[in-house]
Amino acid sequence: NIANNRIDRIELTTNFGLFNNLMKLEVLNMAENLIQSEDLDKLELDSLINLEYLNLSSNRITVLRKKLFNNLEKLLEIDLSHNPINKIESYAFFSLINLRDL
């Protein structure tokens, strides 16, 4: 849970994604930060192959890019509420075959 920390920028200092070694992670709560759309791309969420719950609510996300949630086939729930989303690209949710709640 890294919610409510006012994270406003994600910078990577290596070629590896932020969550590369967290393949067993099932719940990720990044709500109530200042995360923007371009920061989501840097997260490389696709390495979280066992993720079931993702909370990105109350951030500054405006665009959901295609294949943003690629490889997250076990994801059951995403909370994107309270974001100023104005564009959802085609295939943004393409691989979310088990998604129950959005």
C-alpha positions in Angstrom: 0.0 0.0 0.0 1.6 3.2 -1.2 -1.5 5.2 -1.1 -1.8 8.9 0.0 1.8 9.7 -0.4 1.6 12.6 -2.8 3.8 10.7 -5.3 3.9 13.1 -8.3 6.7 11.6 -10.5 8.1 8.2 -11.2 11.7 8.1 -12.3 13.5 4.9 -13.3 17.3 4.8 -12.9 17.7 1.4 -14.6 16.3 -0.4 -17.6 14.1 -2.5 -15.4 10.5 -1.6 -14.5 9.6 -0.5 -11.0 7.8 -3.7 -10.2 9.9 -6.2 -12.1 10.7 -8.5 -9.2 7.3 -8.4 -7.6 5.7 -11.2 -9.6 3.8 -12.6 -6.6 2.2 -9.2 -5.8 -1.6 -9.6 -5.7 -2.8 -6.2 -4.4 -1.4 -2.8 -5.4 -2.9 0.4 -3.9 -1.5 3.6 -5.4 -4.6 5.7 -4.6 -4.6 9.4 -3.6 -1.3 10.3 -5.1 -0.5 12.7 -8.0 0.3 10.1 -10.6 -0.2 11.1 -14.2 -0.7 9.1 -17.4 2.9 9.3 -18.5 3.9 7.8 -15.1 1.7 4.8 -15.7 3.8 3.9 -18.7 7.0 3.9 -16.6 5.5 1.5 -14.0 5.5 -1.4 -16.5 2.5 -3.0 -14.8 2.7 -6.0 -17.2 5.3 -7.7 -15.0 2.7 -8.0 -12.2 1.3 -11.2 -13.6 -0.4 -12.3 -10.4 -2.0 -8.9 -9.6 -5.7 -9.2 -8.7 -6.6 -5.8 -7.3 -5.3 -2.4 -8.6 -6.3 0.9 -7.1 -5.3 4.0 -9.0 -8.1 6.2 -7.7 -7.8 9.9 -7.0 -4.7 10.6 -9.1 -4.2 12.8 -12.2 -4.6 10.1 -14.9 -6.1 11.6 -18.1 -5.3 8.9 -20.7 -5.4 5.1 -20.6 -3.1 4.0 -23.3 -3.5 0.8 -25.3 -2.2 -2.3 -23.7 -1.6 -0.5 -20.5 -2.8 -3.5 -18.5 -1.2 -6.1 -20.8 -0.4 -9.5 -19.3 -2.6 -8.8 -16.2 -4.9 -11.7 -16.9 -5.6 -12.4 -13.2 -6.7 -8.9 -12.5 -10.2 -8.9 -11.0 -10.7 -5.3 -10.1 -9.4 -1.9 -11.1 -10.4 1.4 -9.4 -9.8 4.4 -11.6 -12.4 6.6 -9.9 -11.7 10.3 -9.2 -9.3 10.7 -12.1 -9.8 13.3 -14.9 -9.8 10.6 -17.6 -10.7 12.0 -21.0 -9.3 9.4 -23.4 -9.3 5.6 -23.3 -7.3 4.2 -26.3 -8.5 1.0 -28.0 -7.3 -2.2 -26.4 -6.5 -0.5 -23.1 -8.4 -3.4 -21.3 -7.7 -6.1 -24.0 -6.1 -8.8 -21.9 -8.2 -8.4 -18.8 -10.2 -11.6 -19.3 -11.1 -12.0 -15.6 -12.0 -8.4 -14.8 -15.1 -8.2 -12.7 -15.1 -4.6 -11.4 -14.0 -1.4 -13.1 
